[in-house]
Every structure is written in structure tokens, then in C-alpha cells.
Amino acid sequence: MTSTPDPGSHGYRTRDPEYRRISVALFAAGIATFALLYSTQTLLPELMDAFGVTAAESTLSLSLTTIGLGTALLLAGPLSEVVGRTPLIHASLAASSIIGLVCALAPGWHALLLLRLLQGAALAGLPAVATAYLREELHRGVQARAAGLYIGGTALGGMIGRVLSGFVGEHAGWRWSLAAIGALGLACALAVRLLLPPSRAFTPAPARLGHLLGLMRGALTDRALVGLYAIGASAMGVFVAVFNGAGFRLSSAPFHLGLGAIGLVFLVYPVGTVSSTVAGRFADRYPRRSVLAVASVVFAAGLLLTIPDSLPVIIAGLAVMTGGFFAVHGIASGWVPARAYAAGLAPGPAASLYLFAYYLGSSVVGSLSGVAWSAGAWPGVMVLTVSLVAVVGALSQYLRRVPPLDGRRR
């Protein structure tokens, strides 16, 4: 293990101004991450028309980005153990935002896909180290709530990105839509640069390839961590597949909604901001494994509510599902570095592996959602996603039986 000892009573508390700066900075970073990452999701129907591609092909503009992100995470996590957390965060936000602006100038479909792949790789620096940074810099009594606030920022970013891209896309086209999201990313990057305190509790690891590979292997030795990786992959796959399918569903009969109206559906995302923050507070008071199990039930209930062909019921179901998903993700992503530390493992590689699995699920299941829609419309998407929600539920019950490693039941 290469990180510093647990900050314990030496980490920032809620009364410290640094805690507030960290919370606001990572909230802004979370907004940028999801806004940039999912900037094309609302635009999928328009991309089909603009480039003459199929529904399944249009989802590549999202899946390739998450593939680039997931692959780069395998490097970014170990690299952060050498170069530090904050340099990667700043570089990641700046580079991914600039590439987002360049995406608006893409001369063709394949150029856009290549740029989106590069953008995903550039994004990896932030999610790879955010929760490890929180574990090192904050008092352990507030780490879960801060992680929940960061995840809440990603939820709000998802909403802002999709609503903004849908509105601009409908009125000015997909190019101006992507340019607007890139500008939003640059604004968030500037805020993070001004607010985020530099690491003070980080100790660099030796810059040796063998040592870094050993850190990655170590993060695969704890069965609870592996279970959390699988939860991240399954939950994220469901979430992306449902919203990909929802775009196709709501633009088709009997709804026939335009891009702007479909974008408004993503106004349910603040539910995720609230749920991840509340779940984080509960996880500071109660065992994470118990909070995770309850969040999994809420996640499943919301998914089932989307089955009827009633727009109000579908939106209600998406809201409940969003709340459940971000609670699951917030608890799982915050649990990973805490569990890694308790197991004597480096938290950076563990966080990277969690997010690698998370975005792998997004890439694979997100692409399958287009195939499922083409094959069976919404029932086809439901078969795919309900199966994976069952996996999330089963794993959350499994984790309740895994022995904790310390008194905080990590």
C-alpha cells in the first residue's frame, strides 16, 4: 500500500472551509464529467438522421466514449499513485472540455466517433482519483457524505447536459449542442482549478511498472471489492440502457416527442443528486451494506414502473429509478476506497477498477440497448435491464454476508 495512513481525526471536517471548497469543487467536477460524457445521448435520434446511421450505430457515440474512459481508467488509477490526485483532476477536466469543443467541428461520422473515444480517455483522470482524494483529505466521519455529494454532482451534470443538449440541438443542431456542453465543461474546469485544495495527505508510490501492476492485482484479491465492481457494471449498464431506450421510445408512437421535450425528461436527475447525498449521510451512520440493499430495491422498483405506456408513469418510474441508481452508485463508489484501505490495499487502483467495470457496463449494455430496441422495442429493453437489476440485488445481498474488516463494517 502506498497512500498515507488514514487521516482519521486529521482530515478536514464539515466546519473547515477546505471541506466546503472540496465539496463545491468536486460537485462542479461531477457536473462536467457527466455532461461531457453523455452529451450525445439526447441527440441520438438527430445523429441517426444527420449521418444516416441505425439506432444501434448511433449509440456508438456514447459507447465508444465510455470504452475510452474505462480503458484509460486502468492507467489513470495507478498513475495517480505516482503523480498525485489533483494534477490528474485538472488535466482531465481541461482536456476533455477542449475535445468536446472540437467534437462540434467533426467533419463526418467516423471523425466524431474518434473524437468521442479520445474524449472518454481524457475524462478518466477525474473519476479515477476523486473518491481516493476524498478518503485521503477528509475526516473519515464525513467521507461518505462527501462522496455522495460528488455523485450528486454527476447526477446534476447528467441532467444539465441532456437538457441543454436537447434544447440547443432542437433549435440550432447537434454541432452547437456539443459546443455548448464543451463550454460548460471549461467553466467547471476553471471553478475546480480555483477551489480544489492541493493534496496534503498523499505520498507518491515508486514509479516502477512492476510495483504499479502489483497494486492493480492486489485490488482484485478482496471478494467484497470484486462484488462492488460487478454492482457498478450492472447498475450503470441498466441506467444507460434505460435512458438510451427511452429516447427512442419517446420519439416514437404513441408519444412522438421532439428532442427538446425528450431532454426535459432528464429533469428527473436532481432526484439522483438528493438520493446520493442522503444515502451518503445514512452510510456515515449505518453500515454501507444495509444502505446499499435498500437502494437496490428502490432501483428495481423504478425500473418496473417504466413498463406501462403512460407518459406520467414512465417519468415517475425514471425518477424513482434515477434515485435508486445514484444511491447505489454513491454507496458502492465510496465503499471501494474505504474497503481497500481496510484491506491494506491502495485505494487508487481499486477505485479505477470499480470505474473500469462501471463504464464497461455502460459501453456493453448501452450498445446492447440499441440492439434490444431494434429487436423488441421497449419490452426488449426491459428483458435486458431487469435481468441486470436482479444481478445488482443478488450482489447486494451477498455483500451483507461478507465479513467486515473493521468496526465501521467496511
Summary of the structure (lengths in Angstrom):
residues: 410
radius of gyration: 19.8
end to end distance: 17.4
largest distance: 59.8
contacts: 1683
relative contact order: 0.16
helix: 80%
strand: 0%
